[in-house]
Amino acid sequence: METDRRTLMKLAAMAAATTTVNRLAQAEPSVDATAGKGGNWQKAPCRFCGTGCHVQVNVEGGRVVAVAGDPLAEVNKGLCCVKGYHVGLALYGKDRLRTPMLKRNGTHVPISWAEAIDIIAGRIQKDPKGFAVYGSGQWTIPEGYAALKLVKGGLGTNNIDANARLCMASAVTGYVSTYGVDEPAGTFTDLDKCDVVILWGNNPAEMHPVLFSRFIDRRARGEKVTLIDIGTRRTRSTDHAQHFLQFKPNSDLAIANGIAHLLLERGTFDEEFVRKHCNFRQDTAEPSLQGQPMTLQEYRKALGPYTPEAVEKLSGVRAADIRMLADLFANKELRITSLWCMGMNQHTRGTAINRLVHGLHLLSGHFGRPGDAPTSLTGQPSACGTVREVGTLAHGLPGGLVVTNEKDRAITEQLWNVPAGRIPAKPGPHTVAMWRNFSTPADQGGDINTVWVQCTNPGQSLPNLNALFNPSRKLADKFLVVSDVYPTATTKDADLILPSALWVEKNGMTGNSERRTQQWFKMVPPPGEARDDVWQLIAVARRLFELGNEGMKDKDGQFIFRQLDATGREVPIWQWEHYDDINVDERLFNEYRLFTTHKHKNLAPYREYVKARGLRWPVVEQPDGSWRETQYRFAEFDDPFVKKGEGIQFYHSVTKDDRALIWFHPAEDPPEKPDAEFPFWLCTGRVLEHWHTGTLTMRIPQLRRAMPQAYVEMHREDAARLGVQNGDVVVVESRRGKLELPVWMDGRGSPPPGSLFVPFFDERMLINLVTLDAHDPISKQPDYKKCAVRVRRRPEGARP
Amino acid sequence: MPVSALVITLSAEAAQRTRALAALRDHPRLLLGSVLNGTRVPAVLETDTLGEGIRVVEEELPAIEGVLFVDVVQVDFSDVDPAAEALPLPRRRRREDAA
């Protein structure tokens, strides 16, 4: 019998693989992913990165037992990466949090949910302005929306920010200050259409492997697709590149300026596109999203110093390669896709380099055609859907609205039916400011005394932990609440821990890097007393309502999260036993989508996402009642909001004239660079097997076995000089902290001499004790990619 | 024993592709389907543990000349107890054991 079963399993696997290959060859969905497989299969987006692959999940006996790539999903066409195909196992680590726990006398002890909710509500009621929420690009859309409404619509503060500040904020400010509105114009389809892919400090072979395989597949079929890797260290992506342009850290601005310089000096820029669709801008003394105007002549003059030879000196990239890039951009026959992720965003000049890369595409006219697009990839499943679109940032409101705009506040207050003036005009503290405040004693201005963290792990992921996180844990009046699924570096020192449901243990919606909104249903129960984050937020809001908090009432005196059933009776969704009486996700999403028309980020009703493997906004209702998604924004051939005859129209233009902005920014030194005392560059990042801080993937034994611990990548020359070999333990030390790590040479990545790389997934080796919290002046996003460190062998006999 | 469905992308260069196919056919854990579109081959991987599967998918197969990329389509772990695959010992314990 066992042999027969295994034979059947193998036949099913071969059928799945063959179907997928056929599907890829046809480039269109052909079959239902679950057809003929038997069992209870349902769709869900993967829980990990921002690619947004759809998987099919098989549930037996209340447990997830198999995961398959979803052939109906346009994003991944049935494929998964190694993390994705183990995503089901992330639910079943042995140490799942199962009950609320309160720290008493230094020990976490179980308490009831009622007591936990009372404690949080009590602290908020006592000092609402001293309360802040720190959320996540892993929040589902309804979770982020509920948190935002609780804080901004209920408590009347802007004390909410999210971890996407650490990964995507510079992409946001880049888009907003170039096009007047956030998020990419293109989509992943560009990877199927382009002739050239330029990776700007990006490693999709490991971080977005399913997207990378789309490109590899084209090349395997004999298509000519050029890959150019512009990076500070060799990675697996480099292995597939025709050109690897290794640059000195922070000199990417010089490279972009060098390309623009040549386009202008040679007269090979797209003069007509620029004349019709662009204005030029430069920074004011105080950097802003608007900047100040400059003329084309002034722009040309500013670029004057960035000759190929000068750029070679600044960046280390050969002048011939700068010319090669300029030649590519000058060729209008080619379709060029630029991709970036943390390399450009985690940068003290993050907004500037984002603007410059957009500027290259605009200046050269490589925009608005399939395959011609500058696109920032996201690292979290809903950094776009929840943080950027719902607006769970200190300055944000739903649908791209902002608190600093009086009209936007009025729209929001009206839709929430809360009194005018409820939402303050001043943005709240951004992530670094929030945590610095929380780590500052009250008598020294640290007025945030309670932080509620959901779906993220700041005790590991914040930069410069010794300044931003650790001090708060020694201050008696600072109370940290953490909702999570496993013990983490953050829960370890939390005052109150709340166990959360994870992924398919709850309903959910997320939004990926290409504006695609996705939906799934709950499939299995959460363990123990773990509960949905949305429920936790609503339960606290309700307790505040019962305590007489006026903010929890709308203008009619009703609870701000009030929901009625079909008979018109209020459903007590704050009671766990009634939470599933209605689909709370559907109610919250359909409320949220009302905001999305103001910035042309239109979303369809919830029911449309139930039917689809995601839809890319703007999603617009058609005369026949169907809903049409949009692949290419600002381009008449696809974007329904572009006026007929315009061709290209930047209808949210910063300058209100339907034009995008081409910015000039000079190359500048970073806030810290190697010197005699700290002679190495340090770059941090991720690895293929582990996702972010490893909370989930380190619980999957197979992934943990494949990559069991952090390490420091080092060039062989540096290792020889230090007298260390692979596996030897060294001390990596900055001006802020130090830690011990084993050396790895010639491993996954290869940094050049004088540079190190350390992944941040390992909670036993916190590299963020070492990193810098200097951040971009506009996006406020910290730079995790470059600081100065020194390295020495661990002294003989020293204890690890 | 976990069973994984894979899609292996081969080089467009004929000689490399032929050598890669030969190496894949010789792989004791792989069952190959028919090459489609010239460069993509469906495959089934059967391993003793999920950990071994990851090693094969992430390290062994991509190292074969002519193999450009390995995608995973499906994994069935219905008869696998994830916890049964013991983790490596903590570093300190390993050192103590070695001593």
Interface residues (C-beta under 8 A of the other chain):
Chain A: R6 M9 K10 A12 A13 M14 A16 A17 T18 T20 V21 N22 L24 A25 N58 E60 V65 A66 V67 A68 G69 G78 L79 C80 C81 V82 G84 Y85 H86 G88 L89 Y92 K94 P209 V210 F212 S213 I216 D217 R219 A220 R221 G222 H240 L688 E689 I700 P701 Q702 L703 R704 R705 A706 P708 Q709 P800
Chain B: M1 V3 S4 A5 L6 V7 T9 L10 S11 A12 L31 G33 S34 L36 N37 G38 T39 R40 V41 P42 A43 V44 E46 T49 L50 G51 G53 I54 R55 V57 E58 L68 F69 D71 V72 V73 Q74 V75 D76 F77 S78 P82 A83 E85 A86 L87 P88 R91 R92
